[in-house]
Amino acid sequence: MANAVQIGDLEPLCRLARKNKLAIMVGCIERPEDRGGHSLYASLVYIGQDGEIGSVHRKLMPTYEERLTWSPGDGHGLRTHRLGSFTVGGLNCWENWMPLARAALYGLGEDLHVAVWPGSSRNTEDLTRYIAVESRSYVISVSGLMRKSDIPEGIPHGDLIVKNFPDLLANGGSCVAAPDGSWIVDPFVGEEKLILAMLDYGRVREERQNFDPAGHYARPDVLQLLVNRQRQSSIHLVDEQS
């Protein structure tokens, strides 16, 4: 909790994005003031090339044992952003398995999907290509690496973790899939690596010509999705007018 961030703490990243004209999507543990400042959220933050924060998406539902630590988010961050020719969006971890969360981003024009994961090829090797084929989008899965040596001394039950787990607790699995589901970068495991890939927007148009899940292949007269993007809060302040 002491190491969690409030969004203003990301200003160094904002300066980096502005200086280098980079768009950055970063996962963090957020301790937001607008929810009292003591609960934690797994948040995915988009920083534009201008250095401005475009959205903060709090994970809709912490996964399994994560619910002991993290709080459920809301739909406020279900947004997409223009990035050159692309429209980029993203989801956290097992949210990528949620069909309606994906459909919300498709409806907002997403054609470059970023999936962030704590780290395992078992999460990325199938779903990355599945989302690509379902959406006819590029999909970037960004996945962490964790070794026994990364467990700090003094952590509760650290000795049991080191004793009972393999050398790699999270083996990575970052990868990039094309809009037809083919690999641009196969899942990479076992070591840290900077991955660079060139993406051709024309490939999105080629695939959307035969299947566009939110466009010509949708039936909004039959099926529609309601998305509540209000930022949830436990209080609503109405201050006295001077």
MIMI-527615 format. One line per 10 residues: number of its first residue (from 1); their letters; for each residue x, y, z of N, C-alpha, C. Coordinates in steps of 0.02 Angstrom, whole numbers, padded with zeros to 5 digits. Atoms other than C-alpha are relative to their C-alpha. Layout:
<pts>
NUM = a = X,Y,Z,X,Y,Z,X,Y,Z  ...
</pts>
This chain:
<pts>
1 = manavqigdl = 00041,-00060,00000,00000,00000,00000,00043,00063,00000  -00045,-00057,-00003,00144,00117,00040,00034,00013,-00068  -00032,-00007,00065,00214,00084,-00134,-00050,00014,-00056  00050,-00016,00050,00049,00117,-00225,00006,00073,-00021  -00006,-00068,00026,00034,00274,-00330,-00068,00035,-00001  00056,-00042,00021,-00088,00416,-00346,00020,00029,-00067  -00014,-00012,00071,-00102,00473,-00525,00050,00057,-00010  -00049,-00054,00006,-00003,00633,-00497,00072,-00024,00007  -00068,00027,-00007,00147,00524,-00452,00030,-00022,-00067  -00024,00022,00066,00159,00475,-00637,00027,00057,-00042
11 = eplcrlarkn = -00025,-00058,00038,00218,00649,-00688,00067,-00012,-00034  -00062,00014,00036,00395,00586,-00726,-00011,-00038,-00066  00016,00036,00061,00320,00465,-00853,-00033,00047,-00051  00032,-00049,00044,00214,00607,-00924,00053,00044,-00034  -00054,-00041,00029,00370,00712,-00948,00039,-00039,-00052  -00035,00043,00048,00456,00566,-01034,-00039,-00007,-00065  00042,00006,00060,00310,00543,-01153,00001,00065,-00041  00001,-00065,00034,00306,00729,-01193,00066,00014,-00034  -00067,-00014,00027,00494,00743,-01220,00014,-00042,-00063  -00017,00046,00054,00505,00591,-01335,-00058,-00013,-00049
21 = klaimvgcie = 00059,00009,00042,00331,00604,-01415,-00021,-00073,-00003  00019,00070,-00008,00289,00430,-01351,-00069,-00005,00031  00059,00019,-00037,00121,00358,-01305,00019,-00057,00046  -00019,00050,-00050,00136,00253,-01148,-00064,-00029,00030  00053,00032,-00037,00016,00126,-01075,00035,-00039,00057  -00036,00028,-00057,00070,00075,-00900,-00049,-00026,00053  00039,00027,-00055,-00004,-00036,-00766,00030,00022,00067  -00024,-00021,-00066,00007,00020,-00585,-00051,-00020,00053  00046,00008,-00056,-00067,-00008,-00414,-00018,00070,00024  00023,-00067,-00015,-00171,00147,-00384,-00034,00003,00068
31 = rpedrgghsl = 00033,-00014,-00065,-00224,00217,-00214,-00036,00067,-00007  00031,-00063,00020,-00350,00348,-00272,-00031,00039,00057  00030,-00045,-00049,-00400,00497,-00168,-00076,00002,-00006  00072,-00005,00008,-00574,00496,-00244,-00038,-00060,00027  00032,00055,-00035,-00607,00330,-00156,00026,-00004,00071  -00020,-00004,-00070,-00540,00387,00013,00074,-00007,00013  -00072,00002,-00006,-00356,00351,-00017,00028,-00060,00037  -00025,00058,-00038,-00344,00183,00073,-00013,-00067,-00034  00012,00061,00038,-00408,00054,-00053,00042,00000,-00063  -00046,00007,00057,-00303,-00013,-00196,-00037,-00026,-00061
41 = yaslvyigqd = 00029,00020,00064,-00348,-00034,-00379,00055,-00017,-00049  -00046,00016,00054,-00257,-00120,-00521,-00020,00042,-00060  00019,-00050,00049,-00256,00022,-00646,00045,-00001,-00061  -00035,-00005,00064,-00206,00038,-00829,-00006,00072,-00023  -00001,-00072,00014,-00155,00216,-00873,00027,00011,-00070  -00023,-00020,00066,-00142,00288,-01048,00026,00071,00003  -00031,-00066,00004,-00022,00435,-01071,00013,00014,-00074  -00007,-00016,00070,-00029,00521,-01241,00068,00029,-00017  -00063,-00027,00023,00114,00586,-01346,00012,00072,00022  -00006,-00068,-00027,00077,00759,-01275,00016,00000,00075
51 = geigsvhrkl = -00016,00005,-00071,00116,00695,-01100,-00060,00006,00046  00061,-00005,-00040,-00065,00708,-01043,-00029,-00070,00012  00032,00064,-00016,-00154,00566,-00955,-00069,-00001,-00033  00062,00004,00037,-00295,00511,-01069,-00054,-00040,00035  00050,00040,-00036,-00379,00381,-00959,00035,-00040,00054  -00022,00044,-00054,-00361,00280,-00800,-00053,-00053,00008  00049,00054,-00003,-00447,00112,-00810,00016,-00044,00060  -00007,00043,-00060,-00471,00024,-00643,-00031,-00068,-00015  00021,00069,00017,-00484,-00164,-00665,-00069,-00014,00028  00069,00008,-00019,-00667,-00209,-00662,-00010,-00051,00056
61 = mptyeerltw = 00008,00052,-00051,-00648,-00367,-00559,00068,-00032,00015  -00062,00034,-00019,-00492,-00423,-00465,-00009,-00076,-00007  00004,00071,00016,-00453,-00604,-00509,00012,-00043,00062  -00007,00051,-00052,-00482,-00740,-00378,00031,00029,00064  -00029,-00021,-00064,-00362,-00714,-00230,00019,00074,00001  -00014,-00072,00002,-00326,-00536,-00289,-00052,00040,00039  00054,-00037,-00034,-00491,-00488,-00208,00015,00012,00073  -00021,-00013,-00069,-00405,-00498,-00039,00036,00067,00006  -00043,-00060,-00001,-00300,-00347,-00089,-00029,00057,-00041  00023,-00053,00046,-00375,-00254,-00236,-00075,00007,00001
71 = spgdghglrt = 00071,-00017,00000,-00544,-00170,-00254,-00028,-00002,-00071  00030,-00001,00067,-00667,-00185,-00400,-00002,00072,-00027  00000,-00066,00031,-00653,-00040,-00522,-00068,00017,-00030  00062,-00020,00033,-00783,00040,-00636,00013,00010,-00074  -00005,-00005,00073,-00815,00076,-00819,00028,00066,-00026  -00022,-00067,00021,-00745,00253,-00821,00058,-00003,-00050  -00059,00003,00042,-00583,00198,-00904,-00008,-00041,-00063  00011,00037,00062,-00662,00096,-01044,-00003,00050,-00057  -00006,-00053,00050,-00599,00218,-01174,00055,-00020,-00050  -00051,00009,00051,-00496,00220,-01333,00031,00067,-00017
81 = hrlgsftvgg = -00038,-00061,00014,-00369,00345,-01397,00029,-00004,-00071  -00031,-00003,00065,-00310,00400,-01567,00076,00002,00007  -00073,00003,-00001,-00127,00357,-01599,00022,-00010,-00072  -00014,00004,00070,-00074,00397,-01776,-00062,-00025,-00037  00058,00029,00036,-00187,00293,-01890,-00041,-00045,00045  00032,00051,-00042,-00232,00176,-01747,-00046,00032,00052  00040,-00015,-00059,-00364,00181,-01611,00018,-00053,00052  -00029,00047,-00048,-00287,00103,-01456,-00041,-00002,00064  00032,00010,-00064,-00367,00031,-01300,00034,-00058,00036  -00033,00053,-00036,-00323,-00095,-01167,-00040,-00025,00059
91 = lncwenwmpl = 00032,00030,-00058,-00377,-00209,-01026,00053,-00033,00044  -00045,00029,-00050,-00298,-00282,-00869,-00012,-00075,00007  00001,00070,-00022,-00260,-00467,-00848,-00062,-00037,-00023  00057,00042,00019,-00414,-00579,-00844,-00059,00039,-00027  00052,-00039,00035,-00524,-00434,-00901,00000,-00016,-00074  -00004,00016,00071,-00461,-00485,-01072,-00042,-00061,-00018  00045,00056,00012,-00569,-00641,-01052,-00073,00021,00000  00069,-00023,-00008,-00726,-00535,-01026,-00028,00023,-00067  00024,-00018,00067,-00824,-00531,-01191,-00030,00070,-00004  00033,-00065,00005,-00924,-00375,-01149,00049,00057,00009
101 = araalyglge = -00051,-00051,-00005,-00772,-00276,-01094,00036,00009,-00066  -00031,-00004,00066,-00690,-00318,-01260,-00048,00033,-00049  00049,-00028,00047,-00850,-00276,-01354,-00007,00076,00009  00004,-00072,-00012,-00855,-00105,-01271,00055,00037,-00038  -00056,-00031,00034,-00683,-00064,-01341,-00007,-00006,-00076  00011,00007,00072,-00726,-00134,-01513,-00048,00054,-00024  00050,-00049,00020,-00877,-00020,-01518,00026,00071,-00001  -00032,-00065,-00001,-00764,00128,-01481,00054,00006,-00054  -00045,-00004,00057,-00663,00090,-01637,00069,-00029,00011  -00067,00027,-00014,-00517,-00003,-01558,00025,-00045,-00057
111 = dlhvavwpgs = -00032,00044,00048,-00399,-00079,-01686,00072,-00017,00020  -00064,00019,-00031,-00244,-00093,-01576,-00014,-00011,00074  00018,00019,-00068,-00275,-00186,-01414,00062,-00018,00040  -00056,00015,-00044,-00151,-00189,-01270,-00027,-00039,00060  00019,00042,-00056,-00172,-00331,-01145,00060,-00004,00047  -00055,00002,-00049,-00066,-00316,-00987,-00013,-00058,00049  00004,00061,-00040,-00029,-00471,-00882,00054,00000,00054  -00053,00007,-00050,00065,-00513,-00722,00058,-00043,-00024  -00057,00036,00029,00166,-00638,-00821,-00005,-00074,-00006  -00002,00072,00014,00139,-00808,-00897,-00020,-00012,-00072
121 = srntedltry = 00017,00015,00069,00140,-00876,-01073,-00066,-00038,-00005  00064,00036,00003,-00010,-00984,-01027,-00059,00048,-00008  00053,-00050,00008,-00113,-00824,-01022,00001,00032,-00069  -00006,-00039,00062,-00048,-00751,-01184,00002,-00041,-00064  -00013,00037,00061,-00014,-00893,-01305,-00063,-00015,-00040  00063,00013,00036,-00197,-00926,-01348,-00043,00063,-00007  00048,-00055,-00001,-00297,-00772,-01298,00023,00058,-00045  -00024,-00054,00042,-00186,-00647,-01390,-00024,-00009,-00072  00022,00014,00069,-00222,-00729,-01557,-00076,-00001,-00005  00073,00003,00001,-00404,-00757,-01511,-00030,00070,-00006
131 = iavesrsyvi = 00026,-00068,00002,-00435,-00572,-01477,00014,00031,-00069  -00017,-00027,00065,-00345,-00528,-01638,-00050,-00023,-00054  00047,00026,00050,-00458,-00641,-01742,-00071,00025,00013  00067,-00022,-00018,-00616,-00592,-01648,-00011,00073,-00020  00008,-00072,00011,-00585,-00406,-01667,00029,00024,-00066  -00038,-00019,00060,-00477,-00405,-01825,00042,00062,00014  -00044,-00053,-00024,-00358,-00293,-01728,00070,-00028,00012  -00064,00020,-00028,-00175,-00296,-01685,-00009,-00007,00075  00003,00010,-00073,-00153,-00362,-01508,00071,-00006,00026  -00065,00002,-00034,-00001,-00328,-01399,-00012,-00025,00071
141 = svsglmrksd = 00003,00024,-00069,00013,-00434,-01242,00066,00014,00034  -00059,-00020,-00038,00134,-00364,-01115,-00001,-00037,00066  00004,00048,-00055,00180,-00490,-00982,00065,00001,00040  -00058,-00009,-00044,00297,-00484,-00832,00041,-00063,00010  -00046,00054,-00016,00442,-00590,-00777,00018,00005,00074  -00017,-00001,-00071,00474,-00640,-00596,00038,-00063,00019  -00042,00055,-00022,00612,-00749,-00525,00000,-00006,00076  -00007,00006,-00073,00642,-00818,-00352,00043,00056,00029  -00047,-00051,-00025,00784,-00693,-00336,-00033,00069,00006  00036,-00064,-00004,00656,-00551,-00356,-00039,00007,00065
151 = ipegiphgdl = 00038,-00003,-00063,00573,-00595,-00190,00044,00031,00053  -00043,-00035,-00048,00642,-00472,-00062,00003,-00035,00067  -00006,00027,-00068,00707,-00526,00106,-00048,00036,00047  00044,-00030,-00050,00588,-00498,00248,-00074,-00002,-00019  00070,00004,00019,00429,-00525,00147,-00033,-00057,00039  00032,00054,-00038,00302,-00627,00249,-00003,-00065,-00040  00001,00067,00029,00319,-00814,00211,00047,-00005,-00061  -00046,00001,00056,00459,-00775,00089,00039,-00065,-00005  -00037,00063,00001,00553,-00932,00141,-00040,-00056,-00030  00043,00052,00029,00404,-01042,00096,-00009,00010,-00075
161 = ivknfpdlla = 00007,-00014,00072,00384,-00955,-00072,00062,-00025,-00037  -00062,00020,00032,00566,-00983,-00115,00007,-00076,00000  -00007,00072,-00006,00558,-01163,-00056,-00045,-00038,-00048  00051,00039,00035,00401,-01216,-00148,-00014,00020,-00072  00014,-00022,00068,00403,-01119,-00311,00059,-00013,-00046  -00055,00009,00048,00505,-01145,-00470,00041,00063,-00006  -00045,-00058,00007,00647,-01029,-00516,-00036,00059,-00033  00039,-00052,00033,00528,-00933,-00630,-00073,-00005,00025  00069,-00002,-00022,00365,-00887,-00543,-00045,00026,-00056  00035,-00026,00058,00311,-00789,-00698,00049,00002,-00058
171 = nggscvaapd = -00050,00010,00053,00395,-00831,-00863,-00005,00048,-00058  00006,-00049,00055,00343,-00682,-00968,-00056,-00019,-00048  00050,00017,00050,00254,-00724,-01130,-00025,00059,-00040  00020,-00057,00041,00246,-00551,-01210,00001,-00019,-00073  00007,00019,00070,00193,-00561,-01391,-00043,00051,-00038  00039,-00044,00043,00111,-00471,-01538,-00033,-00042,-00054  00037,00036,00052,-00025,-00540,-01653,-00029,00049,-00050  00028,-00040,00054,-00085,-00473,-01820,-00076,-00009,-00003  00073,00004,00002,-00269,-00443,-01863,-00028,-00065,-00029  00024,00066,00023,-00280,-00615,-01946,00018,-00055,00049
181 = gswivdpfvg = -00018,00049,-00051,-00216,-00701,-01788,00069,-00029,-00007  -00068,00026,00008,-00042,-00737,-01855,00047,00037,00047  -00048,-00030,-00045,00109,-00702,-01746,00044,00050,-00038  -00052,-00047,00020,00213,-00547,-01775,00061,-00011,00046  -00051,00019,-00050,00311,-00584,-01615,-00029,-00057,00040  00022,00058,-00039,00291,-00757,-01540,00009,00014,00075  -00009,-00008,-00072,00270,-00769,-01350,00073,-00011,00020  -00070,00002,-00019,00441,-00732,-01276,00005,-00015,00074  -00001,00023,-00070,00484,-00822,-01114,00071,-00005,00026  -00062,00018,-00034,00622,-00840,-00988,00050,00055,00012
191 = eeklilamld = -00047,-00055,-00011,00714,-00674,-00998,-00031,00066,-00020  00024,-00067,00017,00687,-00488,-01008,00026,00020,-00068  -00019,-00020,00067,00690,-00411,-01180,-00041,00060,-00022  00035,-00055,00032,00646,-00250,-01270,-00026,-00024,-00067  00031,00026,00060,00524,-00298,-01407,-00024,00058,-00044  00019,-00052,00048,00503,-00187,-01560,-00035,-00034,-00059  00036,00027,00058,00378,-00218,-01701,-00031,00057,-00040  00032,-00048,00045,00317,-00120,-01851,-00070,-00026,-00017  00069,00019,00012,00127,-00122,-01872,-00027,00038,-00061  00027,-00029,00062,00044,-00090,-02041,-00075,00007,00007
201 = ygrvreerqn = 00071,-00012,-00010,-00127,-00010,-02020,-00042,-00029,-00056  00037,00028,00056,-00177,-00072,-02192,-00025,-00071,00013  00022,00068,-00015,-00188,-00249,-02121,-00066,-00001,00038  00065,-00005,-00034,-00331,-00193,-02009,-00055,00007,-00051  00052,-00012,00050,-00429,-00129,-02158,-00013,-00063,-00043  00009,00062,00038,-00398,-00290,-02254,-00044,-00049,00037  00038,00049,-00039,-00467,-00397,-02114,-00071,00024,00016  00066,-00027,-00015,-00612,-00281,-02072,-00046,-00001,-00061  00041,00003,00061,-00670,-00292,-02253,-00046,-00061,00002  00043,00060,-00002,-00734,-00468,-02220,-00034,-00010,00067
211 = fdpaghyarp = 00033,00006,-00065,-00774,-00455,-02035,00016,00061,00043  -00007,-00059,-00044,-00802,-00296,-01933,-00050,-00008,00057  00046,00020,-00054,-00874,-00344,-01762,-00045,00056,00025  00042,-00056,-00022,-00941,-00169,-01723,-00029,00039,-00058  00022,-00035,00059,-00977,-00117,-01901,-00049,-00040,-00042  00047,00031,00045,-01053,-00207,-02049,-00022,-00070,00021  00021,00066,-00023,-01059,-00375,-01958,-00038,00003,00066  00039,-00008,-00062,-01149,-00304,-01805,-00074,00005,-00017  00072,-00007,00007,-01337,-00308,-01781,-00027,00039,00060  00023,-00040,-00057,-01376,-00163,-01663,-00076,00001,00008
221 = dvlqllvnrq = 00072,00005,-00008,-01562,-00186,-01700,-00019,-00061,00040  00013,00061,-00038,-01547,-00355,-01613,00040,-00001,00065  -00045,00005,-00058,-01397,-00342,-01494,00035,00067,00011  -00033,-00062,-00020,-01335,-00187,-01402,00031,-00009,00069  -00034,00003,-00065,-01217,-00161,-01255,-00006,00068,00034  00004,-00061,-00040,-01248,-00033,-01118,00062,00004,00044  -00062,-00009,-00038,-01087,00035,-01041,-00008,00061,00046  00002,-00055,-00049,-01090,00140,-00881,00071,00023,00012  -00068,-00026,-00009,-00934,00250,-00884,00004,00053,00054  -00005,-00046,-00056,-00974,00352,-00729,00054,-00024,00048
231 = rqssihlvde = -00048,00016,-00052,-00830,00359,-00606,-00038,-00007,00065  00039,00014,-00060,-00902,00280,-00450,00032,00031,00062  -00024,-00030,-00062,-00887,00367,-00283,-00052,-00011,00054  00046,00012,-00056,-00962,00342,-00111,-00032,00065,00025  00029,-00064,-00021,-01002,00528,-00092,-00013,00043,-00062  00014,-00052,00051,-01078,00666,-00198,-00004,00066,00037  -00005,-00063,-00037,-01030,00839,-00136,-00038,00056,-00036  00034,-00060,00025,-01146,00987,-00161,00019,00057,00048  -00023,-00054,-00042,-01056,01139,-00091,-00045,00061,-00004  00040,-00061,-00003,-01142,01298,-00037,00027,00051,-00050
241 = qs = -00020,-00051,00049,-01141,01430,-00174,00011,00066,00036  -00013,-00064,-00031,-01062,01595,-00125,-00041,00055,-00034
</pts>
